[in-house]
Amino acid sequence: MKSTIPGSTRKKSGSLTAAGALVALTLMAPPVAGAATGGAGPIPVFGEVAPATKLDLGAPDLPESRTVSTVAPGVTRTSISRGTATTALFWTAEVTIPSSDPKVSASALSSEPTARRVAAELVAAGFTARVERVVSPQLADAGGELGFRVRVGEFASREDAAATIAGVKAAGYAASAWYVGWDGDPASADQSRGPWNLQVLTIDPKEFDGEIAATFGPDLERRETTSQLAADAGAVAAVNGGFFVFDPAAGAEGDPAGVGVYSGQMLSEAVGDRPALVVDGKKARAGVERLSWEGTVSDGGSVLPLDGINRVPGLIRNCGGTPDDVVTSEPLHDVTCTDADEIVSFSPEFGATTPAGPGLEVVLDATGTVTAVNRSRGASVPAGGASIQAIGTDVQRLLELAKPGAHLGLTSELVAADGKEFEAGPGSHVLNGGPALIEDGKIGVTARRDGMVHDRNPGMFYGWAHKRNPRTIAGTDAAGRLVLVTVDGRQTGSLGLSLQESAQVAKSLGLTEAINLDGGGSTTMVVNGAVVNTPSNAGAAERPVGDALVVLPGREPAAH
């Protein structure tokens, strides 16, 4: 996909009316002993290509109920409850262990000798400390033995652990309350009982006459809740979208932390070649593709490379940028890489003004003509126009091109995995995500490739991939249907999923391609204006997010 800036403006989805009452049907799948999926009988409501009758999640004998509702023609919502609560699960205090290497972050994981030394110190201080070995399922490019953790006590509630945590802190170590049902340890029988709560939205392009779209709200740099984005778009359903800047110290809060294409317009560059959800909105079809990005600014003779689009220069959230970035040019999830010398372009969709600060800003009108050359950053972008910011040594390089009245051209291109330009039309949308979960019908969780393995932070993979968290999953099945899944987590009433469990769930739902979208406190599904899952934030409050995928209904037939 190649776009030239300035020139194009984002198309609005328009206000469409909500459609369809919900018709509920409850299915209770009988347990099937000895089968990992609990059986493979079809559920008729899903049509000719059906997923397994039960999820491949936890013990095979768990009870599972499904409630199927029609949201709109061709749009089905399935609520799944699986497993039962068990009193064998409890709260504990997990100890954070400092590293002897200043380059390595403190973590709940360490070597066995270090873990045993810390546990012995805590036992000597009067605590019932224990050492536990942590082994993760083997993923496509990560997993295996992760290290050893130290935990203290067993408690009936988070509140009951507070005094012990304070005592551990007084003994010289940080600790936090943790529910062991969220561990994701595959060998634990107690953790295999659940419970889990999932919401599954299935859009069948053969029957659905509406449109699928990605939306970010009034501008990129502000966050809105998924329900706000759904209401503003007139959507009958929505889920939260891709990763975004959460901390203002990491960039413009709300800005996509990866590729973002909305109604055919590219507004955020890719993170390395991490996978993305690609949607043909008008045909309601989708797929998962690995996309990389490159961009340029030129006066017709000299050409300068762009480092990014619509983000704060010098801050690269999730990394995956250019070779001179620090600490790496490879994807590194939840890390903000830096680059003292950058050129970044902006479109009007970014916000009311561009990021302020030292450097250079060149403003272009709708024809690409330079109308202003500012010796500091922070300006309004003209309608249909653009601006270009430079910092560090790139200030002088851009200044040599950007003379008042000169014409500058901007290119921004997505490249597919085969090296060819990624083609997209005005109804195309792309949301960033990662890691990949399912490819060509096979489980293949690419956690290391997509930046979820941090050599300097061993706790990243442990907490983000191995442990159970709320998840949002997107993918397609063999019949070409788009399937969107939210899984509640960080609750005692719904344990969440590890990445491996996410892939297993996606496969047992019949997905042949699947990707992990933003999760945690962002995980939200909205149907007909109501949040139908339970977000993990305090009080089940919705987290404002960067963007969302919305299901827009078909237009009602004209009255006769």
C-alpha positions as CSV (number, residue, x, y, z in Angstrom):
1,M,0.0,0.0,0.0
2,K,1.4,3.3,-1.0
3,S,0.0,6.7,-0.2
4,T,1.2,10.2,-1.0
5,I,0.6,13.0,1.6
6,P,-0.9,15.5,1.5
7,G,-4.0,14.9,-0.6
8,S,-6.3,12.4,1.0
9,T,-8.6,12.8,4.0
10,R,-10.1,10.1,6.1
11,K,-13.6,9.0,5.1
12,K,-16.3,9.0,7.8
13,S,-18.3,5.9,8.2
14,G,-21.5,7.9,8.7
15,S,-24.3,7.4,11.1
16,L,-26.1,4.1,10.6
17,T,-29.0,2.8,12.6
18,A,-28.6,-0.2,15.0
19,A,-30.4,-3.4,13.9
20,G,-31.9,-6.5,15.2
21,A,-33.2,-7.8,18.5
22,L,-31.3,-10.6,20.2
23,V,-32.6,-14.1,20.1
24,A,-30.9,-16.4,22.7
25,L,-30.3,-20.1,22.6
26,T,-28.4,-21.9,25.3
27,L,-26.4,-25.0,24.5
28,M,-24.9,-27.3,27.2
29,A,-22.1,-29.4,25.7
30,P,-21.8,-32.8,27.4
31,P,-18.3,-33.7,28.7
32,V,-16.4,-36.1,26.6
33,A,-13.8,-38.1,28.6
34,G,-10.3,-38.4,27.2
35,A,-10.5,-35.8,24.4
36,A,-8.5,-32.6,24.5
37,T,-11.2,-30.7,22.7
38,G,-14.0,-32.4,24.5
39,G,-15.5,-33.7,21.3
40,A,-16.0,-32.4,17.8
41,G,-19.7,-32.5,17.1
42,P,-21.2,-29.5,15.2
43,I,-23.2,-26.7,16.7
44,P,-25.9,-26.1,13.9
45,V,-26.1,-22.3,14.4
46,F,-22.6,-21.8,13.0
47,G,-23.4,-23.2,9.6
48,E,-21.6,-25.5,7.3
49,V,-18.1,-25.3,8.9
50,A,-18.5,-25.6,12.7
51,P,-15.9,-25.4,15.5
52,A,-15.5,-28.0,18.2
53,T,-18.4,-28.5,20.5
54,K,-16.2,-27.6,23.4
55,L,-13.2,-25.4,23.9
56,D,-9.7,-26.9,24.1
57,L,-9.2,-25.2,27.5
58,G,-8.4,-26.8,30.8
59,A,-9.4,-30.3,31.8
60,P,-11.5,-32.1,29.1
61,D,-14.3,-33.0,31.6
62,L,-15.2,-29.4,32.4
63,P,-18.8,-28.3,32.1
64,E,-19.3,-25.7,29.3
65,S,-22.4,-23.7,28.4
66,R,-23.0,-21.5,25.3
67,T,-25.6,-18.9,24.7
68,V,-26.0,-17.9,21.0
69,S,-27.7,-14.6,20.0
70,T,-28.4,-13.0,16.7
71,V,-27.1,-9.4,16.7
72,A,-27.9,-8.6,13.1
73,P,-28.3,-10.5,9.9
74,G,-25.0,-12.4,9.5
75,V,-23.7,-11.4,12.9
76,T,-23.8,-13.8,15.8
77,R,-22.7,-13.5,19.4
78,T,-21.8,-16.6,21.4
79,S,-21.3,-16.3,25.2
80,I,-19.3,-19.2,26.6
81,S,-18.8,-20.1,30.2
82,R,-16.4,-23.0,30.9
83,G,-15.3,-24.7,34.1
84,T,-16.1,-24.1,37.8
85,A,-14.4,-22.2,40.6
86,T,-12.4,-24.4,43.0
87,T,-11.4,-23.7,46.6
88,A,-7.9,-25.2,45.8
89,L,-6.9,-21.8,44.3
90,F,-5.7,-19.1,46.6
91,W,-3.9,-15.8,46.8
92,T,-0.2,-15.5,47.5
93,A,2.5,-12.9,47.8
94,E,4.9,-13.0,44.8
95,V,8.4,-11.6,45.5
96,T,10.2,-9.3,43.1
97,I,13.9,-10.3,43.0
98,P,16.6,-7.7,42.1
99,S,19.1,-8.7,39.4
100,S,22.9,-8.7,40.1
101,D,23.3,-7.4,36.5
102,P,22.4,-3.7,36.3
103,K,21.3,-4.2,32.7
104,V,18.7,-6.8,33.7
105,S,15.4,-5.6,35.3
106,A,14.2,-6.9,38.6
107,S,11.8,-9.7,38.1
108,A,9.7,-12.4,39.8
109,L,12.0,-14.9,38.1
110,S,15.6,-15.7,38.8
111,S,18.1,-18.5,38.9
112,E,17.5,-21.4,41.3
113,P,20.4,-20.4,43.6
114,T,19.2,-16.8,43.8
115,A,15.6,-17.8,44.5
116,R,16.7,-20.2,47.2
117,R,18.9,-17.5,48.9
118,V,16.0,-15.0,48.9
119,A,13.5,-17.6,50.2
120,A,16.0,-18.5,53.0
121,E,16.3,-14.9,54.0
122,L,12.5,-14.6,54.2
123,V,12.2,-17.8,56.1
124,A,14.7,-16.5,58.6
125,A,12.6,-13.3,58.9
126,G,9.6,-15.5,59.9
127,F,7.8,-15.9,56.6
128,T,6.6,-19.2,55.0
129,A,8.5,-18.7,51.7
130,R,8.7,-21.3,49.0
131,V,10.6,-21.7,45.7
132,E,8.7,-22.8,42.6
133,R,10.1,-23.8,39.2
134,V,8.4,-22.2,36.2
135,V,8.1,-24.1,33.0
136,S,6.2,-22.6,30.1
137,P,4.6,-24.6,27.2
138,Q,6.9,-24.6,24.1
139,L,5.7,-22.0,21.6
140,A,6.9,-21.6,18.0
141,D,10.0,-19.7,19.1
142,A,9.9,-19.4,22.9
143,G,9.0,-21.2,26.1
144,G,10.5,-24.0,28.1
145,E,12.1,-23.5,31.5
146,L,11.8,-19.8,32.5
147,G,13.4,-19.8,36.0
148,F,12.4,-19.9,39.6
149,R,10.0,-17.7,41.6
150,V,9.6,-17.1,45.3
151,R,6.2,-16.9,46.9
152,V,5.1,-16.4,50.5
153,G,1.9,-17.7,52.2
154,E,-1.6,-18.7,51.1
155,F,-4.5,-16.4,51.6
156,A,-8.2,-16.4,51.0
157,S,-8.3,-12.9,49.5
158,R,-6.1,-10.1,48.2
159,E,-6.7,-8.1,51.3
160,D,-5.5,-10.9,53.5
161,A,-2.1,-10.8,51.8
162,A,-1.6,-7.1,52.5
163,A,0.1,-7.5,55.9
164,T,2.5,-10.1,54.6
165,I,3.4,-8.0,51.6
166,A,4.2,-5.1,53.9
167,G,6.4,-7.4,56.0
168,V,8.3,-8.7,53.0
169,K,8.9,-5.1,52.0
170,A,10.3,-4.4,55.5
171,A,12.6,-7.3,55.0
172,G,14.0,-5.7,51.9
173,Y,12.0,-7.1,49.0
174,A,9.1,-5.9,46.9
175,A,6.1,-8.2,46.6
176,S,2.6,-8.1,45.2
177,A,-0.7,-10.1,45.8
178,W,-1.3,-12.7,43.1
179,Y,-4.1,-15.3,42.5
180,V,-2.6,-18.6,41.6
181,G,-5.4,-19.3,39.1
182,W,-3.8,-16.7,36.9
183,D,-0.5,-18.6,36.7
184,G,-1.1,-20.5,33.5
185,D,1.1,-23.3,34.7
186,P,0.2,-26.3,32.4
187,A,1.1,-29.0,34.9
188,S,-1.2,-27.7,37.7
189,A,-4.4,-29.7,38.0
190,D,-6.0,-27.1,40.2
191,Q,-5.5,-24.4,37.6
192,S,-7.1,-26.5,34.9
193,R,-10.6,-26.2,36.3
194,G,-11.4,-22.6,35.4
195,P,-13.7,-20.8,35.4
196,W,-13.5,-18.9,32.1
197,N,-15.9,-16.4,30.4
198,L,-15.7,-15.6,26.7
199,Q,-17.6,-13.6,24.2
200,V,-17.4,-14.6,20.5
201,L,-18.6,-12.4,17.7
202,T,-18.9,-14.1,14.3
203,I,-19.5,-12.1,11.1
204,D,-20.5,-14.1,8.0
205,P,-19.9,-12.1,4.8
206,K,-22.3,-14.3,2.9
207,E,-25.2,-13.0,5.1
208,F,-23.9,-9.7,6.5
209,D,-24.8,-6.7,4.4
210,G,-23.1,-4.0,6.5
211,E,-19.5,-3.0,6.8
212,I,-16.6,-3.6,9.1
213,A,-14.4,-0.6,10.0
214,A,-11.5,0.4,12.2
215,T,-12.0,3.7,14.0
216,F,-9.9,5.9,16.3
217,G,-12.3,8.7,17.1
218,P,-11.9,12.4,16.6
219,D,-8.1,12.2,16.4
220,L,-5.2,9.8,16.9
221,E,-3.8,11.3,20.1
222,R,-6.8,11.1,22.3
223,R,-8.3,7.9,23.7
224,E,-11.9,6.9,23.9
225,T,-13.7,3.8,25.3
226,T,-14.7,1.1,22.9
227,S,-18.4,1.8,23.7
228,Q,-17.8,5.5,22.8
229,L,-16.2,4.6,19.5
230,A,-19.0,2.2,18.7
231,A,-21.7,4.7,19.5
232,D,-20.0,7.4,17.4
233,A,-19.8,5.1,14.5
234,G,-23.4,3.8,14.8
235,A,-22.1,0.3,15.3
236,V,-24.1,-2.7,16.4
237,A,-21.0,-4.3,17.8
238,A,-17.3,-3.6,18.5
239,V,-14.2,-4.8,20.1
240,N,-11.1,-3.0,21.2
241,G,-8.4,-2.8,18.6
242,G,-4.6,-2.6,18.5
243,F,-1.8,-1.6,20.9
244,F,-1.4,2.1,21.6
245,V,0.7,4.5,23.6
246,F,-0.6,4.4,27.2
247,D,2.0,6.5,29.0
248,P,2.6,10.1,27.8
249,A,6.3,9.6,28.5
250,A,6.3,7.0,25.7
251,G,4.8,9.3,23.1
252,A,1.4,10.7,22.1
253,E,-1.1,9.0,24.4
254,G,-3.6,7.1,22.3
255,D,-1.4,6.9,19.2
256,P,-1.3,3.4,17.6
257,A,1.8,1.5,18.7
258,G,2.1,-0.3,15.3
259,V,0.5,-0.2,11.9
260,G,-2.8,1.7,11.5
261,V,-4.9,2.0,8.3
262,Y,-8.3,3.5,8.5
263,S,-10.7,3.7,5.4
264,G,-7.7,3.2,3.2
265,Q,-5.5,5.9,4.7
266,M,-2.3,4.9,6.5
267,L,-1.9,6.9,9.7
268,S,0.7,4.8,11.7
269,E,3.7,2.9,10.6
270,A,4.4,-0.8,11.3
271,V,6.4,-2.3,14.1
272,G,9.0,-4.4,12.2
273,D,7.0,-7.0,10.4
274,R,4.6,-7.8,13.2
275,P,1.3,-9.4,12.1
276,A,-1.7,-7.2,11.6
277,L,-5.4,-7.8,11.1
278,V,-6.3,-6.7,7.6
279,V,-10.0,-6.0,6.8
280,D,-11.8,-5.4,3.6
281,G,-14.6,-3.4,5.3
282,K,-17.1,-3.3,2.5
283,K,-16.9,-7.1,1.8
284,A,-16.7,-7.9,5.6
285,R,-13.7,-10.1,5.0
286,A,-10.4,-10.2,6.9
287,G,-7.1,-11.9,7.1
288,V,-3.8,-11.8,9.1
289,E,-0.7,-10.5,7.3
290,R,2.8,-9.5,8.2
291,L,3.5,-5.9,7.0
292,S,6.5,-3.7,7.1
293,W,6.7,0.0,6.3
294,E,8.9,2.6,4.6
295,G,8.5,6.2,3.8
296,T,10.3,9.2,2.2
297,V,10.3,12.9,1.8
298,S,11.6,14.4,-1.4
299,D,11.9,17.7,-3.3
300,G,12.0,15.9,-6.6
301,G,15.7,15.4,-6.5
302,S,17.0,14.7,-3.0
303,V,15.2,12.0,-1.0
304,L,15.3,11.6,2.8
305,P,13.9,8.6,4.6
306,L,11.0,9.0,7.0
307,D,11.4,7.4,10.4
308,G,7.6,7.4,11.2
309,I,4.2,9.0,10.8
310,N,2.0,10.6,13.3
311,R,4.1,10.0,16.4
312,V,6.4,11.9,18.7
313,P,9.9,12.1,17.0
314,G,12.5,10.2,19.0
315,L,10.0,7.8,20.7
316,I,9.3,4.5,19.1
317,R,6.7,2.5,21.1
318,N,7.2,-1.2,20.7
319,C,10.4,-0.5,18.8
320,G,10.8,-2.2,15.4
321,G,12.0,0.9,13.6
322,T,15.3,1.8,11.9
323,P,18.8,0.4,12.5
324,D,19.9,3.4,14.5
325,D,17.2,3.1,17.1
326,V,18.2,2.4,20.7
327,V,18.0,-0.3,22.2
328,T,17.0,-2.2,19.1
329,S,15.5,-2.0,15.6
330,E,13.6,-5.3,16.3
331,P,10.1,-5.4,17.8
332,L,10.2,-5.2,21.6
333,H,6.8,-5.2,23.1
334,D,5.9,-2.6,25.8
335,V,9.3,-0.9,25.4
336,T,9.9,2.6,24.0
337,C,13.0,2.7,21.9
338,T,14.6,6.1,21.2
339,D,16.4,7.8,18.3
340,A,17.9,11.3,18.7
341,D,17.8,12.0,14.9
342,E,14.5,11.5,13.2
343,I,12.1,12.8,10.6
344,V,8.4,12.2,11.2
345,S,5.4,13.3,9.1
346,F,2.0,14.3,10.4
347,S,-1.5,14.4,8.9
348,P,-4.5,16.4,10.2
349,E,-5.9,13.3,11.8
350,F,-3.1,13.3,14.5
351,G,-4.7,16.1,16.5
352,A,-5.3,19.8,17.0
353,T,-1.6,20.4,17.0
354,T,1.6,18.4,16.4
355,P,3.9,17.5,19.3
356,A,5.7,20.6,20.7
357,G,9.4,20.7,21.4
358,P,12.8,21.7,20.0
359,G,13.7,20.9,16.4
360,L,12.2,21.9,13.0
361,E,8.7,21.7,11.6
362,V,7.8,22.2,8.0
363,V,4.2,22.9,7.1
364,L,2.7,21.9,3.7
365,D,-0.5,22.9,2.2
366,A,-2.8,20.5,0.2
367,T,-0.6,20.8,-2.9
368,G,2.5,19.9,-1.0
369,T,3.9,23.4,-1.1
370,V,6.0,24.6,1.9
371,T,4.0,27.4,3.6
372,A,6.1,27.6,6.8
373,V,9.4,26.6,8.2
374,N,9.3,26.7,12.0
375,R,12.5,26.5,14.1
376,S,10.5,24.7,16.9
377,R,7.9,22.0,16.8
378,G,4.2,22.3,17.4
379,A,1.8,23.5,14.8
380,S,-1.6,23.0,13.3
381,V,-1.7,20.8,10.2
382,P,-3.8,22.4,7.3
383,A,-6.8,20.5,6.1
384,G,-5.6,18.2,3.4
385,G,-2.0,19.1,4.1
386,A,0.8,17.8,6.2
387,S,3.7,18.7,8.4
388,I,7.2,17.3,8.8
389,Q,9.1,17.4,12.0
390,A,12.9,16.8,12.4
391,I,15.1,16.5,15.5
392,G,18.8,16.1,16.0
393,T,21.1,16.0,13.0
394,D,18.1,15.5,10.7
395,V,17.1,19.2,11.3
396,Q,19.8,20.4,8.9
397,R,19.0,17.7,6.4
398,L,15.4,18.6,6.2
399,L,16.1,22.3,6.2
400,E,18.1,21.9,3.0
401,L,15.0,20.6,1.2
402,A,12.3,22.7,2.8
403,K,12.5,26.2,1.3
404,P,9.4,28.4,1.5
405,G,7.4,27.9,-1.7
406,A,9.2,24.6,-2.6
407,H,7.1,21.5,-3.3
408,L,7.8,18.4,-1.2
409,G,6.4,14.9,-1.8
410,L,5.8,12.4,0.9
411,T,5.4,8.7,0.4
412,S,4.3,6.0,2.9
413,E,4.3,2.4,1.8
414,L,3.3,-0.9,3.4
415,V,5.2,-4.0,2.1
416,A,3.8,-7.5,2.4
417,A,5.8,-10.5,3.5
418,D,6.5,-11.4,-0.1
419,G,8.2,-8.1,-0.7
420,K,5.4,-6.7,-2.8
421,E,3.6,-3.5,-2.2
422,F,0.5,-4.1,0.0
423,E,-2.6,-3.1,-2.0
424,A,-5.5,-1.5,-0.2
425,G,-8.6,0.3,-1.3
426,P,-10.7,3.1,0.3
427,G,-12.6,0.4,2.4
428,S,-9.5,-1.2,3.8
429,H,-8.6,-1.2,7.5
430,V,-5.5,-2.5,9.2
431,L,-5.0,-2.9,13.0
432,N,-1.7,-3.7,14.6
433,G,-1.4,-6.8,16.9
434,G,0.8,-9.7,17.9
435,P,1.9,-12.3,18.3
436,A,0.5,-14.5,15.6
437,L,-1.5,-17.4,17.1
438,I,-2.8,-19.5,14.2
439,E,-1.3,-19.7,10.7
440,D,-2.7,-21.9,7.9
441,G,-4.8,-23.8,10.5
442,K,-1.9,-24.6,12.8
443,I,-0.9,-23.2,16.1
444,G,2.2,-21.1,15.9
445,V,2.7,-18.5,18.6
446,T,5.6,-16.3,17.5
447,A,6.3,-14.6,20.8
448,R,10.0,-14.0,20.3
449,R,9.7,-12.8,16.7
450,D,7.0,-10.3,17.7
451,G,8.9,-8.9,20.6
452,M,7.4,-10.5,23.7
453,V,10.7,-12.1,24.8
454,H,13.0,-9.6,26.5
455,D,16.5,-10.8,27.3
456,R,17.0,-7.8,29.7
457,N,13.6,-8.3,31.3
458,P,12.9,-12.0,31.9
459,G,9.6,-11.0,33.6
460,M,8.1,-9.8,30.4
461,F,7.5,-13.1,28.8
462,Y,6.6,-14.6,32.2
463,G,3.9,-12.0,33.0
464,W,2.7,-11.2,29.5
465,A,2.8,-14.5,27.7
466,H,3.0,-17.3,30.2
467,K,0.6,-16.0,32.8
468,R,-3.1,-15.7,32.1
469,N,-4.5,-12.3,31.1
470,P,-7.6,-10.8,29.6
471,R,-7.2,-11.3,25.8
472,T,-8.8,-10.0,22.6
473,I,-8.4,-12.4,19.6
474,A,-9.3,-11.8,16.0
475,G,-9.2,-14.2,13.1
476,T,-11.0,-16.0,10.3
477,D,-12.3,-19.5,9.9
478,A,-12.4,-21.9,6.9
479,A,-15.7,-20.4,5.7
480,G,-14.2,-16.9,5.5
481,R,-16.0,-15.6,8.6
482,L,-14.4,-12.9,10.8
483,V,-14.4,-14.1,14.4
484,L,-13.7,-11.7,17.3
485,V,-13.2,-13.0,20.8
486,T,-12.8,-11.4,24.2
487,V,-11.7,-13.4,27.2
488,D,-12.2,-12.0,30.7
489,G,-9.2,-12.3,33.0
490,R,-7.5,-11.0,36.2
491,Q,-10.6,-12.0,38.0
492,T,-11.3,-15.0,40.3
493,G,-14.5,-15.6,38.3
494,S,-12.6,-15.7,35.0
495,L,-9.0,-16.6,34.9
496,G,-7.9,-15.3,31.5
497,L,-5.6,-17.1,29.1
498,S,-1.9,-17.6,28.4
499,L,-0.8,-17.1,24.8
500,Q,-0.7,-20.8,24.3
501,E,-4.2,-21.2,25.7
502,S,-5.3,-18.3,23.4
503,A,-4.1,-20.2,20.4
504,Q,-5.8,-23.4,21.6
505,V,-9.1,-21.5,22.1
506,A,-8.8,-19.9,18.6
507,K,-8.2,-23.3,17.0
508,S,-11.0,-25.0,18.8
509,L,-13.3,-22.1,17.6
510,G,-12.4,-23.2,14.1
511,L,-10.0,-20.3,13.2
512,T,-7.5,-21.0,10.5
513,E,-5.8,-17.6,10.9
514,A,-5.7,-15.7,14.3
515,I,-3.9,-12.9,15.9
516,N,-3.7,-11.5,19.4
517,L,-4.9,-7.9,19.7
518,D,-4.5,-5.5,22.6
519,G,-5.7,-7.2,25.8
520,G,-5.5,-6.7,29.6
521,G,-7.6,-3.7,30.8
522,S,-8.3,-2.9,27.1
523,T,-10.3,-6.1,26.4
524,T,-13.8,-5.0,25.7
525,M,-16.8,-6.2,23.6
526,V,-19.8,-4.0,22.9
527,V,-23.1,-5.3,21.5
528,N,-26.0,-2.9,20.8
529,G,-24.6,-0.2,23.0
530,A,-23.8,-2.4,26.0
531,V,-20.5,-3.8,27.2
532,V,-21.1,-7.5,27.3
533,N,-17.9,-8.7,28.9
534,T,-16.4,-7.8,32.2
535,P,-13.3,-5.5,31.8
536,S,-10.5,-6.1,34.3
537,N,-10.2,-2.5,35.5
538,A,-11.4,-1.6,39.0
539,G,-15.2,-1.7,39.1
540,A,-15.2,-3.2,35.6
541,A,-14.7,0.3,34.2
542,E,-13.8,0.6,30.5
543,R,-10.3,1.6,29.6
544,P,-10.1,4.3,27.0
545,V,-8.2,2.8,24.0
546,G,-6.5,3.9,20.8
547,D,-8.9,2.4,18.3
548,A,-11.6,-0.2,17.8
549,L,-13.0,-2.6,15.2
550,V,-16.7,-1.8,14.7
551,V,-19.5,-3.7,13.0
552,L,-21.7,-1.2,11.0
553,P,-25.2,-2.5,10.1
554,G,-26.6,-2.5,6.6
555,R,-28.9,0.3,5.6
556,E,-32.5,-0.4,6.3
557,P,-34.6,-1.0,3.2
558,A,-36.6,2.0,2.0
559,A,-40.2,2.0,3.0
560,H,-42.8,1.5,0.3
